[in-house]
Amino acid sequence: MKSSFSLQQKFVTEIIEQNFDLSCFDKQNSFLIVDNYFKENQYENQLSTYISAMKFNDYDNIFWIEASEKNKKLETVLLIIDKIFTYFQGMVSRDMQIIAIGGGICLDISSFCASIINRGCDLIIVPTTLLSMCDAGIGGKTGVNYKNLKNKIGSFYPAKKVIFDYRFLSTLSLQQLRDGYVELLKTILILDRDFFLSKSSFFESNLRFNIFKCAQFKLKLCSSDLNDRYNRQLLNLGHTFGHILESLSDFKVSHGQAVYLGILMSLKYSYHLKKLSYIQYKRLHNYFFSVCGKFIFKYEGENFHQKVKTLLLSDKKVISSTLTLILVTDASIEKIYLNKDTDRKQINDLIDFIYDNLQLSKKEITD
Ligand SMILES: NC(=O)c1ccc[n+]([C@@H]2O[C@H](COP(=O)([O-])OP(=O)(O)OC[C@H]3O[C@@H](n4cnc5c(N)ncnc54)[C@H](O)[C@@H]3O)[C@@H](O)[C@H]2O)c1
């Protein structure tokens, strides 16, 4: 018989495409955490499908969450927990379930709450942004920021169900779509480079097809490596640089934009280390650029090198003083390791490289 520990670690996520059998919502002990965006006109938008599926809803069991990185903090988690305990008059039982409806910020915070209430309660997720459908809603990473450090407090806690309701995509802005495309393209690049590079087939296949392909792939990769120690790390392409930029901008730059620039930096760094040929580098750079567009990142603070060094070495992926960077080669994706004690020169070169390449997303590469 399996121990409860291994069961807890087991991946049980079921992903469902726009299937409105919402019987799982019809449960007395449900509590909703919903992105603030849907607070207004809630009866006219997609959210009403979910509200009306909840027989026992009395609108006091909803926590409306402001989706900002500044609000992605432990204090918000405590406010949610307070509201849940107040709503259930202190009787929060093991069979209670959290239903989270929103973008990545809402899902990360809600999933963290689900992972710690009664040491874990049921979690159902309805991602509402492109980025959260392709990435944040899949794979069980939960968490909040600690001061200016990204996702430093969190857990691995896969949802029981993830429901893909593509109607939510219709209200996203162009920038929000671009943010999502970054993660979608990144995952498809890792999954299937031929498909990725045959640009026409990528764009000819519809967005739903690509989202679902991406989600299924991510789910498969995460199921065999929930704790992000092995191949799942490949999905962090662009994220080490991206998280640094988010922190440096004091979270004024969106996660999608930061990861976009992070991916361009990873491509150039791969070329710089001669892992990627110039032709491939240019092709991949221009591919991302053509979809995600121009984006200018300006660093106006002081002590760039010291700040970046601290951020680099406080990255969650630093284990035994060793930073793992994900790079792109002509044929695949690979990891390189930099030890903070033995590879000091390379780390300093890397920081110079980041400084020199902050404007990388300014234009296409031409010869
Ligand atoms: N857990 C993970 O594996 C994982 C993976 C990638 C990213 N993330 C996290 O996800 C977050 C970014 O998520 P995001 O890009 O979804 O952004 P977000 O959650 O910040 O949402 C962006 C904006 O879109 C609004 N919004 C949500 N749904 C909408 C809709 N259907 N129409 C119009 N507006 C809508 C929100 O209110 C918000 O203003 C970051 O905090 C990042 O760290 C987590």
The ligand as an SDF file (V2000), in Angstrom:
LIG
                    3D

 44 48  0  0  0  0  0  0  0  0999 V2000
    2.5660   28.5550  -10.8230 N   0  0  0  0  0  0  0  0  0  0  0  0
    3.1890   28.5540  -11.9800 C   0  0  0  0  0  0  0  0  0  0  0  0
    3.6370   27.5130  -12.4760 O   0  0  0  0  0  0  0  0  0  0  0  0
    3.3420   29.8390  -12.7410 C   0  0  0  0  0  0  0  0  0  0  0  0
    3.7760   29.8020  -14.0700 C   0  0  0  0  0  0  0  0  0  0  0  0
    3.8610   30.9990  -14.7700 C   0  0  0  0  0  0  0  0  0  0  0  0
    3.5220   32.1860  -14.1470 C   0  0  0  0  0  0  0  0  0  0  0  0
    3.1080   32.1750  -12.8440 N   0  0  0  0  0  0  0  0  0  0  0  0
    2.7220   33.4270  -12.1960 C   0  0  0  0  0  0  0  0  0  0  0  0
    1.5730   33.9380  -12.8710 O   0  0  0  0  0  0  0  0  0  0  0  0
    1.5480   35.3580  -12.7130 C   0  0  0  0  0  0  0  0  0  0  0  0
    1.2330   36.0160  -14.0440 C   0  0  0  0  0  0  0  0  0  0  0  0
   -0.0280   35.5240  -14.4580 O   0  0  0  0  0  0  0  0  0  0  0  0
   -0.9000   36.2050  -15.6150 P   0  0  0  0  0  0  0  0  0  0  0  0
   -0.0420   36.5600  -16.7560 O   0  0  0  0  0  0  0  0  0  0  0  0
   -2.0690   35.3200  -15.8070 O   0  0  0  0  0  0  0  0  0  0  0  0
   -1.2680   37.6030  -15.0140 O   0  0  0  0  0  0  0  0  0  0  0  0
   -2.1700   38.1460  -13.8090 P   0  0  0  0  0  0  0  0  0  0  0  0
   -2.6930   37.0830  -12.9520 O   0  0  0  0  0  0  0  0  0  0  0  0
   -1.3420   39.2210  -13.2380 O   0  0  0  0  0  0  0  0  0  0  0  0
   -3.3700   38.8070  -14.6100 O   0  0  0  0  0  0  0  0  0  0  0  0
   -3.1020   39.9160  -15.4730 C   0  0  0  0  0  0  0  0  0  0  0  0
   -4.2960   40.8490  -15.5060 C   0  0  0  0  0  0  0  0  0  0  0  0
   -5.3520   40.2320  -16.2280 O   0  0  0  0  0  0  0  0  0  0  0  0
   -6.5740   40.3740  -15.5220 C   0  0  0  0  0  0  0  0  0  0  0  0
   -7.4400   39.2850  -16.0150 N   0  0  0  0  0  0  0  0  0  0  0  0
   -7.5280   38.0020  -15.6000 C   0  0  0  0  0  0  0  0  0  0  0  0
   -8.3480   37.3130  -16.4120 N   0  0  0  0  0  0  0  0  0  0  0  0
   -8.7690   38.1800  -17.3670 C   0  0  0  0  0  0  0  0  0  0  0  0
   -9.6280   38.0560  -18.4940 C   0  0  0  0  0  0  0  0  0  0  0  0
  -10.1690   36.8990  -18.8530 N   0  0  0  0  0  0  0  0  0  0  0  0
   -9.8580   39.1590  -19.2500 N   0  0  0  0  0  0  0  0  0  0  0  0
   -9.2650   40.3470  -18.9450 C   0  0  0  0  0  0  0  0  0  0  0  0
   -8.4420   40.5190  -17.8920 N   0  0  0  0  0  0  0  0  0  0  0  0
   -8.2010   39.4320  -17.1180 C   0  0  0  0  0  0  0  0  0  0  0  0
   -6.1780   40.3600  -14.0800 C   0  0  0  0  0  0  0  0  0  0  0  0
   -7.1380   40.9690  -13.2550 O   0  0  0  0  0  0  0  0  0  0  0  0
   -4.8860   41.1790  -14.1360 C   0  0  0  0  0  0  0  0  0  0  0  0
   -5.1600   42.5520  -14.1020 O   0  0  0  0  0  0  0  0  0  0  0  0
    2.9120   35.7750  -12.1650 C   0  0  0  0  0  0  0  0  0  0  0  0
    2.7830   36.0930  -10.8050 O   0  0  0  0  0  0  0  0  0  0  0  0
    3.7450   34.5160  -12.3230 C   0  0  0  0  0  0  0  0  0  0  0  0
    4.7390   34.4040  -11.3420 O   0  0  0  0  0  0  0  0  0  0  0  0
    3.0050   31.0320  -12.1490 C   0  0  0  0  0  0  0  0  0  0  0  0
  1  2  1  0
  2  3  2  0
  2  4  1  0
  4  5  1  0
  4 44  2  0
  5  6  2  0
  6  7  1  0
  7  8  2  0
  8  9  1  0
  8 44  1  0
  9 10  1  0
  9 42  1  0
 10 11  1  0
 11 12  1  0
 11 40  1  0
 12 13  1  0
 13 14  1  0
 14 15  2  0
 14 16  1  0
 14 17  1  0
 17 18  1  0
 18 19  2  0
 18 20  1  0
 18 21  1  0
 21 22  1  0
 22 23  1  0
 23 24  1  0
 23 38  1  0
 24 25  1  0
 25 26  1  0
 25 36  1  0
 26 27  1  0
 26 35  1  0
 27 28  2  0
 28 29  1  0
 29 30  1  0
 29 35  2  0
 30 31  1  0
 30 32  2  0
 32 33  1  0
 33 34  2  0
 34 35  1  0
 36 37  1  0
 36 38  1  0
 38 39  1  0
 40 41  1  0
 40 42  1  0
 42 43  1  0
M  CHG  2   8   1  16  -1
M  END
$$$$
